[in-house]
Amino acid sequence: MDKRLISESQWLADEKLQKLLAALSTGGDEARVVGGAVRNTLLGQPVTDIDIATTTTPDETVRRARKAGFRTAPTGIDHGTVTVIADGHAYEVTTLRADVETDGRRASVTFGRDWQNDAERRDFTINALYARADGDIIDLVGGLADLDSRTLRFIGDADTRITEDYLRILRFFRFFAWYGAGRPDAAGLKACTRHRDGLERLSAERVWAELKKLLSAPDPSRALLWMRQTGVLTKILPESEKWGIDTIGPLMEAERTLGWEPELLLRLAAIIPPHEPRISELGKRLRLSNAEKATLLGWARAPVPQPNLDEAGFRKLAYRSDEKGLLWRLKLALVSARARAAEDDKALMEAAGFTRLMKLAAAWQKPVLPVDGGDLAKLGLEKGRAVGEVLSRLQDEWIESDFSLKRDALLERAAEMISTAG
């Protein structure tokens, strides 16, 4: 691992960041970049957020930052965090601290000046790497070696780290999905298993936010497998317990080989049953957004087409289905068929059929019924329930014609229906 990646990085050379670090590093104080920016740079991955650790107290951080021309916001000042804003870019600046008392969700802290203590109260070794303004890396807990071997390891005693904040159980698997290799750290796995009931203390928002980050990893399948084996997945996603997660690995393979754009909610759909009541319950429990719930319910309601369905049959099915939901049904059906195709010739044929249907789905544009209630009113049909009934019958005939009936023919049929009903 080339440590020069830090000193040569564009983000560290940024004039605003260097000015802020300099302002906080005078009079015996020091500020260092910590965590994700250092970790990701060393791994050759993009840097999105830059966090800073400093020996200055929050009030002093605010004073010095403002004196240097920056704006500040006390986003987490009780825990020592001040957001410093420079030309629209935000830096999270946190005073060195130690957790004094925790309940597994929140901690009361005391501020300090001891870098070793600050490092040891963090969660994982790879997240406790510091970088000085000149790019010099400070590793106080063995993070560089773990980063080099892609080992995700709790700092110090895993049980202690978890009971400080039970969200760290989910973070363990999330960071493993993003940065780990091989088998997860055994001590970490055992501690996550022992304390999984502590996840019940967490808010739904925190759990869902963490699960989304995990599902957004390039390949979350290994992490999900270990979550399943430790009972953690069942604890936060009981819908997956009797359904299984066998589809997630083949879905990852399909994304890679077929060039599919990763979809977080499709990955979730791969490990839960397409059952409306259970999805509704999941949405309430994890407090999904209305859009997220609607997307998953659209998938659950969509039918699974037969792989030998002809084009006319597909168009009829597509018209009455949620567009994304039907596409997801096809994708997961194709994933399942591909997984079985190596040993099953029938599955190979199914895969070809689902691939054909997916091409039809990609080209599908839902047509609009050429008549509406206004047309029926001109034919003398009064507003009310009868209008909906006639439109529904017209739509059925239009669909059965493979959408070939033109406006004039539909109006003629509508006149006949109205006349007969009258």
C-alpha positions as CSV (number, residue, x, y, z in Angstrom):
1,M,0.0,0.0,0.0
2,D,1.5,3.3,-1.1
3,K,1.2,5.9,1.7
4,R,2.1,8.6,-0.8
5,L,-1.5,8.4,-2.1
6,I,-2.4,10.7,0.8
7,S,0.2,13.3,0.4
8,E,-0.4,13.4,-3.4
9,S,-4.2,13.4,-3.1
10,Q,-6.1,16.4,-4.6
11,W,-8.5,16.7,-1.6
12,L,-5.6,17.1,0.9
13,A,-4.0,19.8,-1.3
14,D,-7.2,21.8,-1.4
15,E,-6.5,25.3,-0.2
16,K,-9.6,25.6,2.0
17,L,-8.8,22.4,3.8
18,Q,-5.2,23.4,4.4
19,K,-6.3,26.7,5.7
20,L,-8.7,25.1,8.1
21,L,-6.2,22.6,9.4
22,A,-3.6,25.4,9.9
23,A,-6.1,27.5,11.8
24,L,-6.8,24.6,14.2
25,S,-3.2,23.6,14.6
26,T,-1.7,26.5,16.4
27,G,-0.8,27.3,20.0
28,G,-0.1,23.6,20.8
29,D,-3.3,22.3,19.2
30,E,-3.4,20.0,16.2
31,A,-6.1,18.9,13.7
32,R,-5.9,15.8,11.5
33,V,-8.1,14.3,8.8
34,V,-9.5,11.0,10.1
35,G,-11.5,8.0,8.9
36,G,-13.1,7.5,5.5
37,A,-11.0,10.0,3.5
38,V,-7.8,8.4,4.6
39,R,-9.1,4.8,4.2
40,N,-10.6,5.3,0.8
41,T,-7.6,7.1,-0.6
42,L,-5.3,4.3,0.4
43,L,-7.7,1.8,-1.2
44,G,-7.9,3.9,-4.4
45,Q,-11.6,4.6,-3.9
46,P,-13.5,7.9,-4.2
47,V,-13.5,10.3,-1.3
48,T,-16.9,12.0,-0.6
49,D,-16.6,13.3,2.9
50,I,-13.7,14.7,4.9
51,D,-13.8,14.5,8.6
52,I,-11.4,16.2,10.9
53,A,-10.3,15.4,14.5
54,T,-8.9,18.2,16.6
55,T,-7.6,19.0,20.1
56,T,-9.5,22.3,20.1
57,T,-12.7,22.4,22.1
58,P,-15.9,23.0,20.1
59,D,-16.1,26.6,21.2
60,E,-12.5,27.2,20.2
61,T,-13.0,25.4,16.9
62,V,-15.9,27.8,16.1
63,R,-13.8,30.8,17.1
64,R,-10.8,29.8,15.0
65,A,-12.8,28.7,12.0
66,R,-14.8,32.0,11.9
67,K,-11.6,34.0,12.3
68,A,-10.2,32.2,9.3
69,G,-13.2,33.2,7.3
70,F,-15.3,30.1,7.4
71,R,-19.0,29.7,8.4
72,T,-19.9,27.2,11.1
73,A,-22.9,25.2,12.3
74,P,-23.2,23.4,15.7
75,T,-24.5,20.2,14.2
76,G,-23.4,17.9,17.0
77,I,-21.8,20.2,19.5
78,D,-22.8,18.2,22.5
79,H,-20.6,15.4,21.2
80,G,-17.9,17.8,20.1
81,T,-18.9,18.1,16.4
82,V,-18.9,21.4,14.5
83,T,-19.6,21.7,10.8
84,V,-17.3,24.1,9.1
85,I,-18.5,25.3,5.7
86,A,-16.2,26.7,3.0
87,D,-17.6,27.6,-0.4
88,G,-20.5,25.2,0.0
89,H,-18.2,22.3,1.1
90,A,-18.8,21.0,4.6
91,Y,-16.2,19.6,6.9
92,E,-17.2,17.7,10.1
93,V,-14.8,18.8,12.8
94,T,-14.9,16.8,16.1
95,T,-12.9,17.4,19.3
96,L,-10.9,14.5,20.6
97,R,-13.1,12.6,23.0
98,A,-13.8,9.6,25.1
99,D,-17.2,8.0,25.7
100,V,-18.0,8.2,29.4
101,E,-21.4,6.6,29.5
102,T,-23.4,4.7,26.8
103,D,-26.8,2.9,26.6
104,G,-26.1,1.2,23.3
105,R,-27.6,4.0,21.3
106,R,-26.3,7.3,22.7
107,A,-23.1,8.3,24.6
108,S,-22.2,11.1,26.9
109,V,-18.6,12.2,26.2
110,T,-15.7,14.1,27.7
111,F,-13.3,16.1,25.5
112,G,-9.6,15.4,25.6
113,R,-6.3,15.8,23.9
114,D,-5.1,12.2,23.9
115,W,-4.9,10.9,20.3
116,Q,-4.5,7.3,21.5
117,N,-7.7,7.4,23.5
118,D,-9.5,9.0,20.6
119,A,-8.4,6.3,18.3
120,E,-9.3,3.5,20.7
121,R,-12.9,4.7,21.2
122,R,-13.6,4.4,17.4
123,D,-15.3,1.3,15.9
124,F,-12.9,-0.4,13.4
125,T,-9.2,-0.2,12.9
126,I,-9.5,0.8,9.3
127,N,-11.6,3.8,10.4
128,A,-9.1,5.1,12.9
129,L,-6.3,6.2,10.6
130,Y,-5.3,9.9,10.8
131,A,-3.5,12.1,8.2
132,R,-1.7,15.3,9.0
133,A,-1.8,18.3,6.7
134,D,1.4,17.2,5.1
135,G,0.0,13.7,4.3
136,D,1.9,11.9,7.1
137,I,-0.3,9.0,8.3
138,I,-0.8,8.2,11.9
139,D,-1.8,4.6,12.8
140,L,-2.4,4.0,16.5
141,V,-4.4,0.8,16.3
142,G,-3.0,-1.4,13.5
143,G,-5.4,0.0,10.8
144,L,-2.8,0.0,8.0
145,A,-2.1,-3.7,8.3
146,D,-5.8,-4.5,8.4
147,L,-6.5,-2.3,5.4
148,D,-3.7,-4.0,3.5
149,S,-5.2,-7.5,4.2
150,R,-8.8,-6.2,3.9
151,T,-9.5,-7.3,7.5
152,L,-12.4,-5.7,9.2
153,R,-11.7,-5.7,13.0
154,F,-13.1,-4.0,16.0
155,I,-10.7,-1.8,17.9
156,G,-9.9,-3.5,21.2
157,D,-12.7,-5.7,22.7
158,A,-15.5,-6.3,20.2
159,D,-18.1,-6.8,22.9
160,T,-17.3,-3.4,24.4
161,R,-17.4,-1.6,21.1
162,I,-20.8,-3.1,20.3
163,T,-22.4,-2.4,23.6
164,E,-21.3,1.3,23.2
165,D,-23.6,1.4,20.2
166,Y,-25.5,-1.6,18.8
167,L,-25.6,0.0,15.4
168,R,-22.0,-1.2,15.1
169,I,-23.2,-4.7,14.5
170,L,-24.8,-3.5,11.2
171,R,-21.8,-1.3,10.5
172,F,-19.5,-4.4,10.9
173,F,-21.3,-6.2,8.1
174,R,-21.7,-3.0,6.0
175,F,-18.0,-2.2,6.1
176,F,-17.2,-5.9,5.4
177,A,-19.3,-5.7,2.3
178,W,-17.5,-2.6,1.1
179,Y,-13.9,-3.3,2.3
180,G,-13.5,-6.8,3.6
181,A,-12.1,-9.9,2.0
182,G,-12.2,-13.6,2.9
183,R,-13.9,-14.5,6.1
184,P,-15.0,-11.8,8.6
185,D,-13.0,-11.5,11.8
186,A,-14.0,-14.4,14.1
187,A,-14.1,-12.3,17.3
188,G,-16.3,-9.7,15.6
189,L,-18.7,-12.3,14.2
190,K,-19.1,-14.0,17.7
191,A,-19.7,-10.6,19.3
192,C,-22.3,-9.7,16.7
193,T,-24.0,-13.0,17.4
194,R,-24.0,-12.5,21.1
195,H,-25.4,-9.0,21.1
196,R,-27.8,-9.2,18.1
197,D,-30.8,-8.7,20.5
198,G,-29.4,-5.2,21.1
199,L,-30.5,-4.2,17.6
200,E,-34.0,-4.0,19.0
201,R,-33.0,-0.8,20.9
202,L,-32.2,1.0,17.6
203,S,-34.6,3.3,15.8
204,A,-36.1,2.1,12.6
205,E,-34.5,5.0,10.8
206,R,-31.0,4.1,11.8
207,V,-31.5,0.4,10.9
208,W,-32.9,1.2,7.5
209,A,-30.2,3.8,6.7
210,E,-27.5,1.3,7.6
211,L,-29.2,-1.5,5.6
212,K,-29.4,0.7,2.5
213,K,-25.7,1.5,2.7
214,L,-24.9,-2.2,3.0
215,L,-27.2,-3.1,0.0
216,S,-25.4,-0.4,-2.0
217,A,-22.0,-2.1,-1.8
218,P,-20.6,-3.4,-5.0
219,D,-21.4,-6.9,-3.9
220,P,-23.2,-7.3,-0.5
221,S,-23.9,-11.1,-1.0
222,R,-21.0,-12.3,1.3
223,A,-22.0,-9.9,4.1
224,L,-25.6,-10.9,3.8
225,L,-24.6,-14.6,4.0
226,W,-22.7,-13.9,7.3
227,M,-25.6,-11.8,8.6
228,R,-27.9,-14.8,7.9
229,Q,-25.6,-17.2,9.7
230,T,-25.2,-15.1,12.8
231,G,-29.0,-14.4,13.0
232,V,-28.5,-10.7,12.5
233,L,-30.4,-10.6,9.2
234,T,-33.4,-12.3,10.7
235,K,-33.4,-9.9,13.6
236,I,-33.7,-6.8,11.3
237,L,-35.4,-8.5,8.3
238,P,-37.5,-11.4,9.6
239,E,-39.2,-11.6,6.2
240,S,-36.1,-13.2,4.9
241,E,-36.0,-16.0,7.5
242,K,-38.0,-18.7,5.7
243,W,-37.5,-17.2,2.2
244,G,-33.8,-17.5,1.9
245,I,-31.1,-15.4,0.2
246,D,-30.0,-17.8,-2.5
247,T,-30.9,-15.3,-5.2
248,I,-28.6,-12.5,-4.1
249,G,-25.4,-14.2,-5.3
250,P,-26.7,-14.9,-8.8
251,L,-28.2,-11.4,-9.0
252,M,-24.7,-10.0,-8.3
253,E,-23.3,-12.2,-11.1
254,A,-26.0,-11.0,-13.5
255,E,-25.3,-7.4,-12.7
256,R,-21.6,-8.0,-13.5
257,T,-22.0,-10.1,-16.7
258,L,-25.1,-8.5,-18.1
259,G,-24.2,-4.9,-17.3
260,W,-27.3,-4.3,-15.1
261,E,-27.3,-1.0,-13.1
262,P,-27.3,-2.0,-9.4
263,E,-30.7,-1.2,-7.8
264,L,-30.8,-1.2,-4.0
265,L,-34.5,-2.1,-3.7
266,L,-34.2,-4.9,-6.3
267,R,-31.4,-6.4,-4.1
268,L,-33.8,-6.2,-1.2
269,A,-36.5,-7.8,-3.2
270,A,-34.1,-10.7,-4.0
271,I,-34.1,-11.7,-0.3
272,I,-37.7,-11.2,0.7
273,P,-41.0,-12.9,-0.4
274,P,-43.2,-11.0,-2.9
275,H,-46.0,-11.0,-0.4
276,E,-48.0,-7.7,-0.1
277,P,-49.0,-8.0,3.6
278,R,-45.4,-8.8,4.7
279,I,-44.0,-6.0,2.5
280,S,-46.5,-3.6,4.0
281,E,-45.4,-4.6,7.5
282,L,-41.8,-4.3,6.5
283,G,-42.5,-0.8,5.3
284,K,-44.1,0.2,8.5
285,R,-41.4,-1.4,10.7
286,L,-38.4,0.2,8.9
287,R,-40.3,3.3,8.1
288,L,-39.7,3.2,4.4
289,S,-40.6,6.2,2.3
290,N,-43.9,6.1,0.4
291,A,-41.9,5.8,-2.9
292,E,-39.9,2.8,-1.5
293,K,-43.0,1.0,-0.3
294,A,-44.8,1.7,-3.6
295,T,-41.9,0.2,-5.6
296,L,-41.7,-3.0,-3.6
297,L,-45.5,-3.4,-3.6
298,G,-45.5,-2.9,-7.4
299,W,-43.1,-5.8,-7.7
300,A,-45.1,-8.0,-5.3
301,R,-48.3,-7.4,-7.3
302,A,-46.7,-8.0,-10.7
303,P,-47.2,-11.4,-12.2
304,V,-44.4,-13.8,-13.2
305,P,-44.7,-14.2,-17.0
306,Q,-44.1,-17.7,-18.5
307,P,-40.9,-17.7,-20.4
308,N,-42.6,-18.9,-23.6
309,L,-45.2,-16.1,-23.5
310,D,-45.8,-14.6,-27.0
311,E,-45.5,-10.9,-27.8
312,A,-49.2,-10.2,-27.9
313,G,-49.6,-12.0,-24.5
314,F,-46.8,-10.0,-23.1
315,R,-48.3,-6.7,-24.2
316,K,-51.6,-7.6,-22.5
317,L,-49.7,-8.5,-19.3
318,A,-47.5,-5.4,-19.4
319,Y,-50.5,-3.1,-19.8
320,R,-52.1,-4.3,-16.6
321,S,-48.9,-4.5,-14.6
322,D,-46.6,-2.1,-12.8
323,E,-43.9,-1.4,-15.3
324,K,-40.9,-1.6,-12.9
325,G,-42.5,-4.4,-10.9
326,L,-42.9,-6.6,-14.1
327,L,-39.3,-5.8,-15.1
328,W,-38.1,-6.9,-11.7
329,R,-40.1,-10.1,-11.9
330,L,-38.4,-10.8,-15.2
331,K,-35.0,-10.0,-13.9
332,L,-35.3,-12.2,-10.8
333,A,-36.8,-15.0,-12.9
334,L,-33.9,-14.7,-15.3
335,V,-31.4,-14.7,-12.4
336,S,-33.0,-17.9,-11.0
337,A,-33.0,-19.6,-14.4
338,R,-29.3,-18.7,-15.1
339,A,-28.3,-20.1,-11.7
340,R,-29.9,-23.5,-12.6
341,A,-28.9,-23.5,-16.3
342,A,-25.5,-25.1,-15.8
343,E,-27.2,-28.4,-14.8
344,D,-30.6,-28.0,-16.3
345,D,-31.3,-27.7,-20.0
346,K,-34.9,-26.6,-19.3
347,A,-33.6,-23.8,-17.2
348,L,-31.3,-22.7,-20.1
349,M,-34.4,-22.5,-22.3
350,E,-36.2,-20.5,-19.6
351,A,-33.3,-18.1,-19.4
352,A,-33.5,-17.5,-23.1
353,G,-37.2,-16.9,-22.8
354,F,-36.9,-14.4,-20.0
355,T,-34.1,-12.6,-21.8
356,R,-36.5,-12.2,-24.8
357,L,-39.2,-10.9,-22.6
358,M,-36.9,-8.4,-21.0
359,K,-36.1,-7.0,-24.4
360,L,-39.8,-6.6,-25.0
361,A,-40.2,-4.9,-21.6
362,A,-37.3,-2.5,-22.4
363,A,-39.1,-1.4,-25.6
364,W,-42.6,-1.3,-24.1
365,Q,-44.5,2.0,-24.0
366,K,-47.9,1.8,-22.5
367,P,-50.5,3.0,-24.9
368,V,-53.4,5.3,-23.9
369,L,-57.0,4.2,-24.4
370,P,-58.2,6.5,-27.4
371,V,-61.5,7.4,-25.7
372,D,-62.4,8.9,-22.4
373,G,-65.4,9.9,-20.2
374,G,-65.9,13.1,-22.2
375,D,-66.4,11.1,-25.4
376,L,-69.1,9.0,-23.6
377,A,-70.8,12.2,-22.3
378,K,-71.1,13.4,-25.9
379,L,-72.8,10.0,-26.7
380,G,-75.4,10.8,-24.1
381,L,-74.1,8.8,-21.1
382,E,-74.5,10.7,-17.9
383,K,-71.6,11.0,-15.4
384,G,-71.4,8.4,-12.7
385,R,-70.8,4.8,-12.2
386,A,-72.0,3.9,-15.7
387,V,-69.2,5.8,-17.3
388,G,-66.6,3.8,-15.5
389,E,-68.3,0.5,-16.4
390,V,-68.4,1.3,-20.1
391,L,-64.8,2.5,-20.2
392,S,-63.7,-0.7,-18.4
393,R,-65.5,-2.8,-21.0
394,L,-64.1,-0.8,-23.9
395,Q,-60.6,-1.1,-22.4
396,D,-61.0,-4.9,-22.1
397,E,-62.0,-5.2,-25.8
398,W,-59.2,-2.8,-26.8
399,I,-56.6,-4.9,-24.9
400,E,-58.0,-8.2,-26.4
401,S,-57.6,-6.7,-29.8
402,D,-53.9,-6.2,-29.0
403,F,-54.6,-2.5,-28.8
404,S,-55.5,-2.4,-32.5
405,L,-59.1,-1.0,-32.2
406,K,-59.1,2.6,-33.3
407,R,-61.0,5.5,-31.8
408,D,-63.9,5.3,-34.3
409,A,-64.4,1.6,-33.7
410,L,-64.3,2.1,-29.9
411,L,-66.8,5.0,-30.1
412,E,-69.1,2.8,-32.2
413,R,-68.9,0.0,-29.6
414,A,-69.5,2.5,-26.8
415,A,-72.7,3.7,-28.6
416,E,-73.9,0.1,-28.8
417,M,-73.2,-0.5,-25.1
418,I,-75.1,2.7,-24.1
419,S,-78.0,1.9,-26.4
420,T,-78.2,-1.7,-25.1
421,A,-78.0,-0.5,-21.5
422,G,-80.7,2.1,-22.1
